[in-house]
């Protein structure tokens, strides 16, 4: 992107010095942030004064933040960020380099799309559970996209993800080869801010480029981070969609990880558990070995998936070991 800010907004030969406009941060490098305005134009802006001082402290401007810009009529003129609006949601990870606190990967997301394949590669439901718990812990709505459905029968595809549909998650069954489910997925993305994730080889890039030609997502970076645990320093990028809304290309949910979740909060990250919380015999029930546990009883009678319950036990043990 060009950095000549005076060319971005078509409001006469030079914006007046009292001009204030709102926008969304779509990318940021080297202290300069690309901000997409409601007009569709993009302005290169930097922090000044109070916000720049706060940027060195606890506040960190993130992709997805909604901001207000002002034109600084200096020589040379430049756009500056004067206000950061309150965040409605965030996807965060531990601050890098051993620092305390968190680093927001993407702000103001509406949902996370977790893409798995019906086959080639074989889906791993317990890996999917980890993605879903991360979304739940960040207060984000999650959708499951089952791609490559042309490689199996409809009955096989639905059976693979029935436990997640039963838990209440929207499941989209798609195929680039046949066009199955593409319009419904397109409609689910329209007008919303979404993050894309999932393991490698499931067709994330091809699927999104089919829906939005020329989007050119960096899904390889996401896939490598998820499958191999490689740390990536590539920041998130928010891509505007032609149907309205944005799609976030992120470093991957594995890097976001489970670090910020307290073990006691894990049951709340399984939506099918929530109606039963508070119904156990013991108020401090861990839902693992205690008698009179409402969740364990639901598993025993088949009302809750045993596989999902096993994911809960494993993730809780993992988090307990970190504390």
MOLIN-V17524 format. One record per helix or strand of 2 or more residues. SS is the DSSP state (h for helix, s for strand). FROM is the first residue (numbers start at 0). LEN is the number of residues. If there is no record, write none. Layout:
BEGIN
ss=SS from=FROM len=LEN
ss=SS from=FROM len=LEN
END
This chain:
BEGIN
ss=h from=4 len=3
ss=s from=19 len=10
ss=s from=31 len=6
ss=s from=41 len=6
ss=h from=48 len=7
ss=s from=65 len=7
ss=s from=77 len=7
ss=s from=89 len=5
ss=h from=95 len=3
ss=s from=101 len=6
ss=s from=110 len=7
ss=h from=124 len=13
ss=s from=140 len=7
ss=h from=148 len=3
ss=h from=153 len=7
ss=h from=161 len=5
ss=s from=169 len=4
ss=h from=181 len=8
ss=s from=191 len=6
ss=h from=203 len=8
ss=h from=218 len=10
ss=s from=236 len=4
ss=s from=244 len=5
ss=h from=252 len=4
ss=h from=262 len=7
ss=h from=270 len=4
ss=h from=293 len=7
ss=h from=305 len=17
END
